[in-house]
Amino acid sequence: MNNEKSAAKARIEKLKTLINDYRYHYHVLDESIMSEAAADSLKHELSQLEEQYPEFITPDSPTQRVAGKPLDKFQKVTHASRMISLADVFSESEIRDWVARNYKLVPNGTEFTFFTDIKMDGLAMSLHYENGIFQQAVTRGDGLVGEDVTMNVKTIQNIPLKLNLDNPPEHLEVRGEVIIFKQDFEKLNQMQAKLGEKPFANPRNLAAGTIRQLDPRIAASRPLRFMAYDLVAPDLPTHQEAYEFLRQIGFQTSGQDHVYTHLNEVFAEIKHLGQVRGDFLFNTDGMVIKINDRKIYSELGIVGKTPRAAVAFKYPAEESTSKVRDIVISIGRTGAATPVAILDPVEIAGSTVRHATLHNSDEIEKLDIRIGDTVIVYKAGDIIPKIKEVLLTLRPDNTEPFDYEEALKNQYPELEFERPEGEVVYRVKGQDSDFILRRNLEYFASKQALNIEGLGEKNVNLLVDAGLLKSLVDLYRLQKSDLIKLERFGELSATKLLNAIEGTKQAPLAKFITALGIRHVGAQTAVALADAFQSLEALRDATEEELLKIPDIGLTVSESILAYFADEDNLKQLDDFKALGVRPVYINHDNAPLKGQSFVVTGTLTEMGREEAEDLLREKGATVTSSVTKNTTALIAGAKPGASKVTKAEKLGIKVISEAEFRELIK
């Protein structure tokens, strides 16, 4: 066996152990040791490895079974017809492939229509009726054998104990999901808090745990619901008619079922549900797609453990698993050393994630993150990806704890670092170091600050190396005769750069405050400071009391501002700026067209970067924030917007405007 196969076999064994452990806790003990999204990611990896190395597939693999084992505490019941799970798909191309495979198995000329429904996140259940009277409820179990939980299920108020049928069949089996609505779950947890009890983890686990209680009074006290999605007995021609029949005889369904003729319609429904699913009363993580014709559905049969004629589209998870390939340390403009994990690329919340912030050395030590580890990565909304947990079961044998101080020495041998008392962050020792100077110059000239065209990283390094820039102030001392001596500059490029620098002498005050790089002071805080003090002179004389009166400025930010203006070097720098003709101009926004309005920008804009768009909004007097709230005026959505932001805006009744509408707004 070659090294690659040997490594694959070892990885498969570790994945099987961890997934089986997860499944046992989740499905048998009703405990969650990781999120379902993370577990799905591990199962997907295992499935791909087994597809590549089929000789390593064993009967105990999680891919060879449907669900968890039944509990011994309830009577076991063999299903007359196996309760199967659906194969997951994650993209339009996978859906097209699924359809193409099925067309090869049916007679030429057959045309499919597609039945869709939201995929509910609950406990699968089979209900049995004899002559229209409810007789038995059985959990899915392992798909072949489930548990008799009739007494608990009978307490669910929306399950009919007698079917609404004049001539009911001798036997009827209805399948569906036992769930708890999100608002009911929140109320239960509020009650738990009042009683001083531990809160429940999530609605799915609570529903499953409630059904498995031996005392039916517990189930009766909790707001369980049954949502029907399938009929086993009646010979109805289509899934659509089956749903209509279910509703007629007294069952509740999701209300999100549709029939489509073309796949493009299915894809449009996937997109729509992805945007609004956060508004549903229950949790959902996908959409079920079936070939609508039940005869064709039956004839296509089952492959492995899943039906050929149905799949479950899973929406991009906000969690997934990945491997840590390296840990690098980034030095910011304030000299702070921030560790970053370099990851195998993984799709999370609709985007490719290749790295995750680790915050500081304490975070690495707390999680014990090592190079080579398999980790759970999460991303809520548009925030920077972070590592939630290390999966120790999958840790390679030869890993070593990450030595932070050694890494700093290896990656930045020319720098010295210190960890100030009371802080968790290592910083470059001596703020006059060339390294920090370069970072400060880059930030000073960046788009979010003064936007000096022609002064990017390469030219900053060139000018610092040549000894022409030893401080920010030196930018305003540059001469053309000095520039044209350098390799990258000619007469024209030197003139352009000097003109760009000259143009910043009367920059908007807010932009200049941003450019100073005061710790904790970003673009929005700079606007608030400019509006409050209207000049640099007034800002440098500000008291803590005056600063704390400004909305959104708290103690941490005010202390940082006071510390900046208490530093003699910073005050000298401001005096030097003034002596060289730098006079930032306060722009009064009182009569600005967007004064008092608040915007959030999400997605990719075609004609400008997001930061440029935010600057334009601020110039018009608007406030720009990173998250949607009830105070947001509008959400500006470019290409591939954050789904959570769009959903929240729609839920709050906040207008979502396109890039074209945004351009009209700022004219």
C-alpha positions in Angstrom: 0.0 0.0 0.0 1.5 3.4 -1.0 1.8 6.3 1.3 -1.2 8.1 -0.2 -3.5 5.1 0.3 -2.2 4.5 3.7 -2.9 8.1 4.7 -6.4 7.9 3.2 -7.2 4.7 5.1 -6.1 6.3 8.4 -8.2 9.4 7.7 -11.2 7.3 6.8 -11.0 5.4 10.1 -10.7 8.6 12.2 -13.6 10.2 10.3 -15.8 7.1 10.9 -15.0 7.1 14.6 -15.8 10.8 15.1 -19.0 10.7 12.9 -20.3 7.6 14.7 -19.6 9.2 18.0 -21.5 12.3 16.9 -24.4 10.3 15.6 -24.6 8.3 18.8 -24.8 11.4 21.0 -27.1 13.3 18.6 -29.6 10.5 17.7 -29.4 8.2 20.7 -28.6 10.4 23.7 -30.1 13.6 22.2 -26.9 15.4 23.0 -25.0 17.6 20.5 -21.2 17.4 20.5 -21.0 19.6 17.3 -23.3 21.4 14.9 -25.1 19.5 12.2 -23.4 21.6 9.6 -20.0 20.6 10.9 -21.0 16.9 11.0 -22.4 17.2 7.4 -19.0 18.5 6.3 -17.2 15.5 7.8 -19.7 13.1 6.3 -19.2 14.8 2.9 -15.4 14.4 3.2 -15.8 10.7 4.2 -18.1 10.0 1.3 -15.7 11.6 -1.2 -12.8 9.5 0.3 -14.8 6.3 0.1 -15.8 7.1 -3.5 -12.1 7.5 -4.3 -11.0 4.4 -2.3 -14.0 2.0 -2.4 -11.9 -0.8 -1.1 -11.9 0.9 2.3 -15.7 1.0 2.7 -16.8 -1.1 5.7 -20.3 -2.1 7.0 -19.9 0.1 10.0 -19.3 3.3 8.0 -21.8 6.1 8.6 -22.3 6.2 4.8 -23.8 2.7 4.9 -26.7 3.5 7.3 -29.6 5.9 7.5 -29.8 7.1 11.1 -29.1 6.3 14.7 -29.9 3.1 16.6 -33.2 2.9 18.5 -33.3 3.2 22.2 -33.9 0.0 24.3 -36.3 1.9 26.6 -39.1 1.8 24.1 -40.7 -1.1 22.3 -39.0 -1.8 18.9 -41.1 -1.7 15.8 -40.1 -2.9 12.3 -41.2 -0.5 9.6 -43.3 -2.1 6.9 -41.6 0.2 4.4 -38.1 1.4 5.2 -37.8 5.1 6.3 -35.1 6.4 4.1 -33.0 9.5 4.1 -32.3 11.7 1.0 -28.9 12.3 -0.6 -27.6 15.8 -0.1 -26.7 18.1 -3.0 -25.0 21.5 -2.6 -25.1 23.2 -6.1 -27.1 23.6 -9.2 -24.6 21.5 -11.2 -25.2 18.6 -8.7 -29.0 18.9 -9.3 -28.5 18.9 -13.1 -26.4 15.8 -12.8 -29.0 14.1 -10.6 -31.7 14.8 -13.2 -29.5 13.6 -16.1 -28.8 10.3 -14.3 -32.5 9.7 -13.8 -33.4 10.5 -17.4 -31.0 7.7 -18.5 -33.1 5.2 -16.5 -36.6 6.1 -18.0 -38.0 5.6 -21.5 -37.2 8.1 -24.1 -39.7 10.9 -24.2 -40.4 10.9 -20.5 -40.7 14.4 -19.1 -40.2 15.1 -15.4 -42.0 17.7 -13.3 -40.4 18.6 -10.0 -42.1 18.7 -6.6 -40.3 20.9 -4.0 -40.8 21.5 -0.3 -38.8 23.1 2.5 -36.6 20.6 4.5 -37.6 20.9 8.2 -35.2 20.3 11.0 -37.0 18.0 13.4 -37.5 14.3 14.3 -38.8 12.0 11.5 -41.9 10.2 12.5 -44.3 7.5 11.1 -48.0 7.6 12.1 -50.2 4.6 11.6 -54.0 4.8 11.2 -56.4 1.8 11.3 -59.8 2.6 9.7 -59.1 6.3 10.1 -58.2 6.1 13.9 -54.7 6.9 15.1 -53.1 3.7 16.4 -49.3 4.1 16.6 -46.3 6.4 16.2 -42.9 5.1 15.4 -39.6 7.0 15.2 -37.3 6.5 12.2 -34.6 4.7 14.2 -32.1 3.1 11.9 -34.6 3.2 9.0 -35.6 -0.5 9.4 -36.5 -0.6 13.1 -37.8 2.4 15.1 -39.3 3.0 18.5 -43.0 3.0 19.6 -43.6 6.5 21.0 -47.3 6.5 20.6 -48.2 7.8 24.0 -46.0 10.9 23.6 -47.0 11.6 20.0 -50.6 11.3 20.9 -50.2 14.5 23.0 -49.3 16.6 20.0 -52.3 18.8 19.4 -52.1 19.2 15.6 -52.2 15.4 14.9 -55.7 14.2 14.1 -56.8 11.3 16.2 -59.4 10.6 13.6 -58.9 11.3 10.0 -61.3 13.5 8.1 -62.4 10.7 5.7 -65.8 9.3 5.1 -64.4 5.9 3.9 -60.9 5.6 5.3 -58.7 2.8 4.2 -58.0 -0.2 6.5 -54.5 1.0 7.0 -52.8 4.4 6.3 -49.3 5.5 7.1 -48.4 9.1 7.2 -44.8 10.3 7.6 -43.5 13.7 8.7 -41.4 15.7 11.1 -42.0 16.5 14.8 -40.8 20.0 15.4 -41.0 23.0 17.8 -41.6 26.5 16.4 -38.8 28.9 17.1 -41.0 31.3 19.1 -42.2 28.4 21.3 -38.6 27.3 21.8 -37.6 30.8 23.0 -40.5 31.0 25.4 -39.4 27.6 26.9 -35.9 28.9 27.4 -37.2 32.0 29.0 -39.0 29.8 31.5 -35.9 27.7 32.0 -34.0 30.9 32.9 -36.6 32.0 35.4 -36.3 28.6 37.0 -32.6 28.8 37.1 -32.3 25.8 34.8 -29.9 25.1 31.9 -31.3 26.4 28.6 -32.2 23.9 25.9 -29.6 23.6 23.0 -31.9 23.9 20.0 -35.5 23.1 18.8 -34.5 19.9 17.1 -32.8 18.4 20.1 -35.6 19.5 22.4 -38.3 17.9 20.1 -36.3 14.6 19.9 -35.6 14.5 23.6 -39.2 15.2 24.5 -40.5 12.4 22.3 -38.2 10.0 24.1 -39.3 10.9 27.6 -41.0 7.9 29.3 -43.6 10.2 31.0 -46.1 11.4 28.4 -47.0 14.3 30.7 -43.7 15.9 29.7 -44.5 15.7 26.0 -48.0 17.1 26.8 -46.4 20.1 28.5 -44.3 21.1 25.5 -45.5 22.7 22.2 -44.6 19.9 19.8 -46.0 20.0 16.3 -46.2 17.4 13.5 -45.6 18.5 9.9 -46.6 15.9 7.4 -44.6 15.3 4.2 -45.4 11.8 2.8 -48.0 9.1 2.4 -47.1 5.4 2.1 -50.4 3.8 1.3 -52.7 5.6 -1.1 -52.0 5.2 -4.8 -52.0 8.9 -5.6 -50.4 9.8 -9.0 -48.2 12.7 -7.8 -46.5 14.0 -4.7 -48.5 17.2 -5.2 -51.8 15.3 -4.9 -50.4 13.4 -1.9 -49.8 16.7 -0.1 -53.3 18.0 -1.0 -54.7 14.7 0.4 -52.8 15.1 3.6 -54.2 18.6 4.1 -57.7 17.3 3.3 -57.6 14.6 5.9 -56.5 16.9 8.7 -52.7 17.2 8.6 -50.5 20.3 8.7 -47.8 20.7 6.1 -45.1 23.3 5.7 -47.1 25.3 3.2 -44.0 25.7 1.0 -44.6 22.9 -1.5 -44.6 23.7 -5.2 -44.5 21.9 -8.6 -42.2 23.1 -11.4 -41.7 22.1 -15.0 -38.2 23.5 -15.5 -35.1 23.3 -13.4 -34.6 27.0 -13.7 -37.8 27.4 -11.8 -36.5 25.1 -9.1 -33.2 27.1 -8.9 -35.3 30.3 -8.5 -37.2 28.7 -5.6 -34.0 27.6 -4.0 -32.7 31.2 -4.1 -36.0 32.6 -2.8 -36.2 30.2 0.1 -32.6 30.9 0.9 -33.4 34.5 1.4 -36.6 34.1 3.4 -36.0 30.8 5.4 -34.9 32.8 8.4 -38.5 34.2 8.7 -40.1 30.7 8.9 -41.7 29.7 12.2 -39.4 26.6 12.2 -35.8 25.8 11.5 -34.8 24.6 8.1 -31.5 23.9 6.4 -32.5 23.0 2.8 -35.1 22.2 0.2 -36.4 18.7 -0.9 -36.7 18.1 -4.6 -38.6 15.1 -5.9 -39.7 13.8 -9.3 -43.4 14.6 -8.9 -44.8 11.4 -10.6 -45.0 8.8 -7.8 -45.1 5.9 -10.3 -41.8 7.0 -11.8 -40.5 7.8 -8.3 -41.2 4.2 -7.2 -39.8 2.6 -10.4 -36.5 4.4 -10.1 -36.0 2.7 -6.8 -33.3 3.0 -4.2 -29.5 3.1 -4.7 -27.6 2.3 -1.6 -29.6 3.9 1.2 -31.3 6.7 -0.7 -34.1 7.0 -3.3 -32.9 7.9 -6.8 -35.9 10.2 -7.5 -35.3 12.7 -4.6 -32.5 14.8 -3.2 -32.1 17.4 -0.5 -30.5 20.7 -1.4 -28.5 22.0 1.5 -28.0 25.7 1.9 -24.4 26.9 2.5 -23.6 26.2 6.1 -22.2 28.9 8.5 -20.0 26.2 9.9 -17.7 23.6 8.3 -14.6 21.6 8.9 -11.2 22.3 7.4 -7.5 21.6 8.1 -5.0 24.0 9.5 -2.1 24.1 7.0 -0.1 26.9 8.7 -0.3 29.6 11.3 1.1 33.0 10.2 1.3 36.2 12.2 0.2 39.5 10.7 1.5 42.9 12.0 -1.1 45.7 11.8 -0.5 49.4 11.5 -0.5 49.8 15.3 2.2 47.1 15.7 -0.3 44.5 17.0 0.7 40.9 16.1 -2.4 38.9 15.1 -2.2 35.2 14.3 -4.0 33.8 11.3 -4.8 30.2 10.5 -4.2 29.2 6.9 -6.9 26.7 6.0 -7.7 24.2 3.2 -10.3 26.1 1.1 -13.9 25.5 2.3 -17.3 26.9 1.4 -19.0 28.6 4.3 -22.1 30.8 4.0 -21.7 31.0 0.3 -18.1 32.1 0.1 -14.7 30.4 0.0 -12.8 30.6 3.3 -9.1 30.1 3.2 -8.0 31.6 6.6 -9.4 32.4 10.0 -8.4 34.9 12.6 -7.0 33.4 15.9 -7.1 36.8 17.8 -4.1 36.3 20.0 -1.7 33.8 21.6 -4.2 33.2 24.5 -6.8 32.0 22.0 -4.4 29.6 20.4 -3.4 28.2 23.8 -7.1 27.9 25.0 -8.2 26.0 21.9 -4.8 24.2 21.6 -4.7 24.8 17.8 -1.9 23.1 16.0 -0.7 22.9 12.4 -2.3 19.8 10.9 -5.4 19.9 13.1 -8.9 19.5 11.7 -11.1 22.3 13.0 -14.6 23.6 12.9 -14.7 27.0 11.3 -17.7 29.3 11.6 -18.8 32.5 9.9 -22.0 34.3 11.0 -23.2 36.8 8.4 -20.3 38.7 6.9 -17.9 38.5 9.9 -14.3 37.3 9.6 -14.1 33.5 9.8 -13.1 32.1 13.1 -12.2 28.7 14.6 -14.7 27.3 17.0 -13.2 24.0 18.0 -10.4 21.5 17.3 -11.5 18.0 16.6 -9.0 16.2 18.7 -10.0 12.7 17.5 -8.6 13.6 14.0 -5.4 15.1 15.3 -2.3 13.6 13.6 0.2 11.9 15.9 3.2 14.2 15.1 1.7 17.6 16.0 3.2 20.0 18.5 1.8 22.9 20.4 2.2 26.2 18.6 5.1 28.2 20.1 3.9 31.8 19.6 7.1 33.6 20.7 9.2 31.3 18.5 6.9 31.9 15.5 7.4 35.7 16.0 11.2 35.3 16.0 11.1 33.1 12.9 8.6 35.2 10.9 10.0 38.6 11.9 13.7 38.2 12.9 14.3 41.9 12.4 11.7 43.0 15.0 11.4 42.8 18.8 8.1 42.2 20.4 6.6 42.9 23.8 3.3 42.1 25.6 2.3 45.2 27.5 0.9 44.5 31.0 -2.8 43.9 31.1 -3.0 43.2 27.3 -3.4 39.9 25.4 -1.7 41.1 22.3 2.0 41.1 21.4 3.2 44.4 19.8 6.3 45.5 18.0 8.7 47.0 20.5 9.3 50.6 19.7 6.7 52.4 17.6 9.5 54.1 15.6 10.5 50.9 13.9 10.6 50.9 10.1 8.0 48.1 10.0 5.4 50.2 11.8 6.3 53.3 9.8 5.6 51.4 6.5 2.3 50.1 7.8 1.3 53.6 9.0 2.2 55.2 5.6 0.3 52.5 3.7 -2.8 53.2 5.9 -2.4 57.0 5.7 -2.5 56.7 1.8 -5.1 54.0 1.6 -8.6 54.5 0.1 -10.3 54.5 3.5 -8.0 57.3 4.6 -6.5 60.0 2.3 -6.6 57.9 -0.9 -3.2 59.1 -2.2 -2.9 57.6 -5.7 0.5 56.2 -6.5 1.5 55.5 -2.9 0.9 51.8 -2.5 3.1 49.2 -0.7 5.8 49.1 -3.3 6.4 52.9 -3.4 6.2 53.2 0.3 8.9 50.6 0.7 11.0 52.3 -2.0 10.7 55.7 -0.3 11.4 54.4 3.2 14.4 52.3 1.9 15.8 55.5 0.2 15.6 57.4 3.5 13.1 59.9 2.1 10.3 58.9 4.5 11.0 58.6 8.2 7.5 59.8 9.4 4.1 60.6 8.0 5.0 64.3 7.9 7.9 63.6 5.5 5.3 63.0 2.8 4.8 66.7 2.6 8.5 67.3 2.4 9.1 65.2 -0.7 10.8 66.9 -3.7 10.6 66.0 -7.4 14.4 66.1 -7.6 14.6 63.4 -4.9 11.9 61.2 -6.5 13.3 61.1 -10.1 16.5 59.7 -8.8 14.7 56.5 -7.8 14.2 53.5 -10.1 10.4 53.6 -10.3 9.9 57.3 -10.8 10.2 59.4 -13.9 9.2 63.1 -14.4 5.5 62.3 -15.0 5.0 59.8 -12.2 6.9 62.0 -9.7 4.7 65.0 -10.6 1.5 62.8 -10.3 2.5 61.6 -6.8 3.4 65.1 -5.5 0.1 66.5 -6.9 -1.8 63.7 -5.1 -0.1 64.4 -1.8 -0.6 68.2 -2.2 -4.3 67.5 -2.8 -4.6 66.0 0.7 -3.6 69.2 2.5 -7.2 70.3 2.6 -8.7 66.8 3.0 -12.0 66.4 4.8 -11.4 66.4 8.5 -13.0 63.0 9.1 -10.7 61.4 6.5 -7.7 63.0 8.1 -8.7 61.8 11.5 -9.0 58.3 10.0 -5.6 58.6 8.4 -3.9 59.3 11.7 -4.4 55.7 12.6 -5.6 56.3 16.2 -6.3 52.9 17.8 -10.0 52.0 17.8 -10.9 55.0 15.5 -12.2 53.8 12.2 -14.0 55.8 9.4 -17.4 56.0 11.2 -16.0 57.1 14.5 -13.9 59.7 12.7 -17.0 61.1 11.2 -18.6 61.4 14.6 -15.5 63.1 16.0 -15.4 65.5 13.1 -19.0 66.4 13.6 -18.5 66.9 17.3 -15.3 69.0 17.3 -15.1 70.4 13.8 -11.3 71.0 13.9 -8.1 69.1 14.9 -7.3 71.7 17.5 -10.6 71.2 19.3 -10.2 67.4 19.1 -6.8 67.4 20.6 -8.1 69.5 23.5 -11.1 67.2 24.1 -11.9 65.9 27.6 -13.1 62.4 28.4 -16.4 63.9 29.4 -16.8 65.5 26.0 -15.8 62.3 24.2 -18.2 60.1 26.1 -21.1 62.4 25.1 -20.7 61.3 21.5 -22.9 58.4 20.5 -21.1 55.0 20.0 -17.9 56.2 21.8 -17.3 54.3 24.9 -14.6 54.3 27.5 -12.2 52.1 25.5 -12.3 54.4 22.5 -12.2 57.6 24.5 -9.1 56.4 26.4 -7.4 55.5 23.1 -8.1 59.0 21.8 -6.9 60.7 24.9 -3.7 58.6 24.9 -3.0 59.5 21.3 -3.2 63.3 22.0 -1.3 63.0 25.2 1.7 61.6 23.4 4.4 64.3 22.7 5.5 62.7 19.5 2.0 62.7 18.1 1.5 66.4 19.1 4.7 67.4 17.4 3.6 65.5 14.3 0.3 67.5 14.3 2.3 70.8 14.7 4.6 69.7 11.8 1.6 69.0 9.6 0.2 72.4 10.3 3.6 74.1 9.6 3.7 72.4 6.2 0.3 73.7 5.2 -1.9 70.7 6.1 -5.3 72.2 7.0 -8.1 69.5 7.1 -11.5 71.0 6.3 -14.6 70.2 8.3 -17.6 69.4 6.0 -20.9 70.4 7.6 -23.4 67.6 7.0 -26.4 69.4 8.7 -27.9 70.1 5.3 -26.5 67.0 3.6 -29.1 65.1 1.6 -28.6 61.9 3.6 -28.2 63.4 7.0 -29.8 61.3 9.7 -30.0 58.2 7.5 -28.2 54.9 8.1 -27.0 52.5 5.5 -25.4 49.0 5.3 -23.5 47.9 2.2 -23.2 44.2 1.3 -22.0 42.2 -1.7 -19.7 43.2 -4.5 -20.2 46.5 -6.4 -19.2 46.6 -10.1 -18.2 50.2 -10.4 -16.5 50.8 -7.1 -15.2 49.1 -4.0 -17.3 48.8 -0.9 -15.1 51.3 1.1 -15.5 53.9 -1.7 -19.3 53.5 -1.6 -19.3 53.9 2.1 -17.2 57.1 1.8 -19.6 58.5 -0.7 -22.5 57.9 1.7 -20.6 59.6 4.5 -19.9 62.6 2.3 -23.6 62.9 1.8 -24.1 62.9 5.6 -25.2 59.3 6.1 -24.1 56.9 8.8 -22.7 53.6 7.6 -22.8 50.5 9.8 -21.8 46.9 9.4 -25.1 45.3 10.5 -28.8 45.7 9.8 -30.9 47.0 12.6 -34.3 48.6 13.0 -32.6 51.9 12.6 -31.2 51.1 9.2 -32.6 53.2 6.4 -31.7 50.9 3.5 -29.5 47.9 2.7 -27.4 48.4 -0.5 -27.0 45.0 -2.1 -24.4 44.3 -4.8 -23.6 41.0 -6.3 -23.6 38.0 -3.9 -24.9 39.9 -0.9 -24.8 38.5 2.6 -28.0 36.3 2.7 -28.4 36.9 6.5 -28.4 40.7 5.9 -30.9 40.6 3.1 -33.2 38.3 5.2 -33.0 40.5 8.2 -33.7 43.6 6.2 -36.8 42.0 4.6 -37.9 40.8 8.1 -37.6 44.3 9.5 -39.3 45.9 6.5 -36.1 47.7 5.5 -35.7 48.7 1.9 -33.1 46.7 -0.1 -31.7 48.8 -3.0 -29.6 47.8 -6.0 -26.3 49.2 -7.1 -28.1 51.2 -9.8 -30.4 52.7 -7.2 -27.5 53.5 -5.0 -25.8 55.4 -7.8 -28.9 57.5 -8.3 -29.0 58.1 -4.5 -25.6 59.7 -4.4 -25.8 61.8 -7.6 
